Amino acid sequence: MTLSRIPLVRLTVLCVLLICVGVPTRVRGQEASAQPANPVQSAAQLRQQIQQLKEDRQLTERELSLKQAAATVSAQRVEELKRQLLAVEARASAEAAEAQKLREKSALLEQHLVRVTADLPAHEAADSAVAAADRAKARLDALQTARGELQTQLAGLRKSAVEWRSRGAESEQQAAALVAQRPELEKKAGEAKAAAEKAEMALTAAKTATDTASAALTATAASVAETEARTADAASAAQRMLQSAASLEKSLATLREAAKLTGVDAVGAIQALEKTIADFAALKTSNAALQAELATVLAERRKLMVAAKAEHEKKLAELAAAEQSAAPLRTAHSAAADAVAASVSKEAQLKQLQADSGEWQRTLTAQLESLEPSLPKLDAELQIATAETLVLQRTAEQALEPLGRFVSFSRHVAPIFARRCVACHNTRSPGGRLNLDSFAALQKGGESGVVVEAHKTAESLLISEVESGSMPKEADPLKAEEIAVLKHWIAVGAPLDAGIPAAADLFDVVPEFSQPQPPEEYRAPIPVTAIAFSPDGSQLASSGYHEVLVWNTADGTLIRRVANLAERIHDIEYSADGTRLLVAAGTPGQLGELKLFSAADGSLLRTLVRSRDSIFAAAFSPDQTRVASAGADRAIVVTDLNTGEQVLKVEDHADWVMDISWSPNGQRLVSASKDKTCKVFDAATGNPVVTFPGHGEPAYTAVFLADGGSVASGGGDRRVRIWQVADAKEVRGIGGFGGDVFRIRVASGDLLYSASGDGNVHLHKAADGAVVRKYAGHRDWVYSVAEHAGRKLVAAGSYDGEVRTWNADDAAPALSFTAIPGARTVAAAGQQTPVSQ
């Protein structure tokens, strides 16, 4: 129910009340007013009237009771209606409130609609930028694939060309070797042939003799066999004759016995049998003689056979010997002939291979010549596409970021990791096997698996760990806004900024931030670790806390404070024209930086080098085109001043590199290191030239002398040592120092200014090591020294924060002041203490 319906409800209730209450009142009034119109005529009439009045009264009372009951019901109904009215009014109020909320929500939705509608072009533009970037990336990927394929093809062709060239050269050499070997092979083949032929002739003769002996043996054996057969036949005949004679004699005996018994005349038969038996005796004698003769012949023939057999065996042995002798000669001849044939065949193959090699080389060269020009064109196209893709990707990121659709890993996420996580999760000590030194390492995860799930904040282990406070361990939890950044980054896909390599070190990914401002006033002096004169000698720059302080050399007043530097300043150098100031600084264990400032106003021109630890030394090259720096990361870095690009990095020392200097011709660099060595390097290639290990203690400083062939170095052994670059042999050692030698500066004439831990600056001649003079007055270690020949000034800074200047010619004190803002300068007061204002 709306508010417009409330008057209608109230009007309905009032009408009901009037109907229930007002109408009876009007009736009774009308009846009462009508009674005086009938005057009393008689007592009967009066009684009648009384009766009528009673009846009327009773009727009225009944009506009154009814009306009162009706009034009561009406009152109850009114109360009910009031309650309903209140409920309706409450409901109306609630609906009115809800309507208000809906109006407000509608207004908010309208505002949101307006805002979204207003944002739509931006999102559409962002989508368009992303699509353009994706198209460019696809084209870049295609070009990179094409380049890879072309490089692979060219590499294959070059490899094939080299292989065929090598085969051709090898075949040519082999063919030449074969031609050279051919006469010897042919000679050996001829000799082998002659020997084989001779052996074959001997073998043929042996075969003939063997055949003859074999024939003789066969003939003798045949005659022996024949004789043995005849002997056997004679023996058999004799046996038969014996059997026949025995049979005849038995028959004769039988006949005689029969004749005697029968008395038959058998004389004729008996005589005939006896004659026959007698004939058999003669035959027997003849057969015996034959057998004897045959036995003699057989014996002779057997002797002949034994002799023939021995001769045959002899000839067989001779034949076997001849065969045995001929076989290797035959094999040698065959091998020699095969060798000659193989040499001829191989030569032909090699000549064919040479021809094939030449043909293939020509073919491959033609293919290479046709394809190689495509590579520079493709490289140029790829370079353009890379630049265009990078521009489009960055444009897309810039369009997405204001809309909350992109979070920069470099600017927002990496700094959180660098501040809060890398100390425990780095390459050297990956806690839980999780390394956060690079985006690529982060993607690999740790021993618990992947820690970042793109677009899945709730499922990312990284978020659960930091939200629960489990990480960082033993440290304050991440701030809510830091966690919100990480969650937002993951929600939009955990992207990496365009143009940043995934494997890039986190330190290099994190953008450079402005350093803390130095304090307005120092609570205490700090060590002066670096000091330098401007080329005109009017200014002296000294190290401060997060700053370089520039002083007037005439009166020691503070001219300028150059800020935006790391905590400790380790080296300062003016450019030759005095327009630029080079500063090496660092915050121990966190940051090292080499910065170039305008000497005129102290504005930062460029950060040349950033490292994970302090940079201790820096120097302009003699031609002022390059800068060399060195520091706690053990590296020597050469940077191009015009482009700011690193041109050389040398990592040859085993410990901090404390100093770096150029040779006068700019071709070499000399370094001094905490690893107790000094080293000379080629400034163009970084190749080591020579190492000087003579200090035996940490080396803090090293400089070339004017000839460029000698170096002066100093260190923890409390000596300055002069040594040759050619062979690292020490020429002389200069002693007399009461502390470590921290810094050496070379002045005209090869004079050496040395800052020492004994509180003095020492001046020696490099030529013979002779002491020239001492600049005294400091009460603590002297870390830094500078000299200006034009103004004849020497300046030094010490551990207790004091800066002193002297006259270079006689070591007379010039100025003394504590190198902090607000300090008072004491002039020509060698022993006075600076007083703070």
Protein Blocks (a to p, Z undefined) as FASTA:
>chain_A
ZZklmmmmmmmmmmmmmmmmmmmmmmmmmmmmmmmmpccfbfklmmmmmmmmmmmmmmmm
mmmmmmmmmmmmmmmmmmmmmmmmmmmmmmmmmmmmmmmmmmmmmmmmmmmmmmmmmmmm
mmmmmmmmmmmmmmmmmmmmmmmmmmmmmmmmmmmmmmmmmmmmmmmmmmmmmmmmmmmm
mmmmmmmmmmmmmmmmmmmmmmmmmmmmmmmmmmmmmmmmmmmmmmmmmmmmmmmmmmmm
mmmmmmmmmmmmmmmmmmmmnopacklmmmmmmmmmmmmmmmmmmmmmmmmmmmmmmmmm
mmmmmmmmmmmmmmmmmmmmmmmmmmmmmmmmmmmmmmmmmmmmmmmmmmmmmmmmmmmm
mmmmmmmmmmmmmmmmmmmmmmmmmmmmmmmmmmmmmmmmmnopaccfklmmmmmmmmmm
mmmmcfklgghhiafkbfklmmnopmnopfbdghilklpmklmmmmnomacghiacddfk
lmmmmmmmmmnoopacehiafklcfklmpccdddddddfbdfbdcddfbdcddfklpacc
dddehiacdddfklopafbdcehiafbdcbdcddfkopaccdddddehkbccdddddfkl
opafbdfbdcfbdcfbdcddfklpaccdddfkopacdddfklopafbdcdfbfbdcfbdc
ddfkopaccdddfkopacdddfklopafbdcfklopacfbdcddfkopaccdddfkopac
dddfklopafbdcehiabdcfbdcddehiiacdddfkopacdddfklopafbdcehiabd
cfbdcddfklopacdddfkopacdddfklopafbdcddbehiacdehilkbccddZZ
